[in-house]
Amino acid sequence: MSKVLKVEDLHVYYGSIHAIKGVSFEVNEGEIVTLIGANGAGKSTTLNTVAGLLKPAKGSIEFKGESITGIEAHKLVKKGMSLCPEGRRIFQELTVKENLEMGAYSRPTAEIAASLDMVYEQFPRLKERYKQIAGTLSGGEQQMLAMGRSLMSKPDLMMLDEPSMGLAPILVEQIFEIISTLNKNGTTILLVEQNAQMALSIASRAYVLETGRIVTSGTGEKLLKDDSVRKAYLGG
Amino acid sequence: MVSYLINGISLGAVYAIIALGYTMVYGIAKMLNFAHGDVIMVGGYMAYCSTSYMGFGPLTSVLFSMLVCTILGIVVEKLAYKPLRGASSLAVLITAIGVSYFLQNAALLIWSSNPKAFPNLFDLPQVQVGDSVVTSVALVTIASCIVIMLALTFFTEKTKMGKAMRAVSEDRGAAALMGINVNSTISVTFAIGSGLAAVAGVLLCSAYPTLMPTTGAMPGIKAFTAAVFGGIGSIPGAMLGGILLGVIEIFAKAYVSTQLSDAIVFAVLIVVLIVKPTGLLGRKLTEKV
């Protein structure tokens, strides 16, 4: 198994706040790796730093064997990394189709049509609504659009930040099913979630973050049975 | 009456072209570029110099002026505004005012404060519309404005770069995550805005042929007003705001008082903003959770 992502001793500051204090983890090809933890543990900060939106103060990030520490976000997309951000952040004033086209911004125009078909197949709802202004979609549809948009860049590593946030339980299940399917079809996934139960049940491996540090790690199965994890994140 | 209306629309068309620059830069870079008015003045001087000293024809002089202003826009953005990305909006605003004074004083040094008589670039006959006579400059101005409006709408709606601009204007971070280079998108916006300012400068100086280092200041402020009036950030809004402002100004001059015309224009703006704070075509986005 080759390493897709290798993060070592990452330190990130927000102004004077030391948000990430020496986080190390890795993601292998074909895995679903999840970072779980409470609010403010540094999960999103870690993802945003890997994606190039934040600059680390210390530490190294390697993507497919190449150092990408400090490289800007828009250049990483071309290298095969995609982050589906927290709160979805779709372009509300653009149509569904335009949103998807933006996802493929760094790819040659000739390849876009095929990817659009692939995403429409995965999310038939988006095909029905391709002309609609994205801001008028429901919350669940917006999440599907955000994921579809990320897929349009044909990522080798897809990072998802709280994809279940604010969704009804039935939609949450649907979103996690989609993530599993994407993974089975060959996309490596790094998932950040508050819904630890769901995340651990589909994850190959997981890391537990607490106030900027990794406190436990292991396979999803093992962490689901771990007493301290159960008490802290799974409601006993 | 008809000639007042046409003159009003024509003046408004100039405001609209300038307002487009304000509104696009505001929409994408989220800053008020108060030096935008002075780019108009530079555009006017470039057209003046290229026809009077370099012997350019009307069309080449307009293109030359656009080229210089486009480069000026990009350079100003790179040197003055880009280092302040992420700084407070007040710092950026003050810098923009500084750039405005810099351009005016540079013009003062180069061309002195003596007004220059702007050459007549569009040497066309006057046109009879119904019972009244209008200048051909007015008609050229209106036509240019329509062409620019259509071209810009096509650009932002249909082209890849245009769509990327709309994406950046909505959410810079998300746009970067799509692989869009936010900095170069902002540069392109400044380039387009400044190129349009050059066109506005030539049209303005053709209608009111005295050229001074402060020529761009008042139209700049009025066009900014027009952009806010129509809803800042909105391209059709800038167009509508500009034309309404021009018509109101000319009618106020004709029927009320020349001295009071500006006061009337700004009074209308205040009323509009009280009734509809986002401007005529501006709207607020509601977030869906």
Interface residues (C-beta under 8 A of the other chain):
Chain A: A51 G52 L53 E72 A73 H74 K75 V77 K78 S82 L83 P85 R89 I90 F91 Q92 E93 L94 E98 E101 M102 G103 Y105 S106 T109 G135 L137 S138 G139 Q142 R149 S153 G166
Chain B: K160 K163 A164 R166 A167 E170 D171 G173 A174 A175 A176 L177 M178 G179 I180 N181 V182 L285 T286 K288 V289
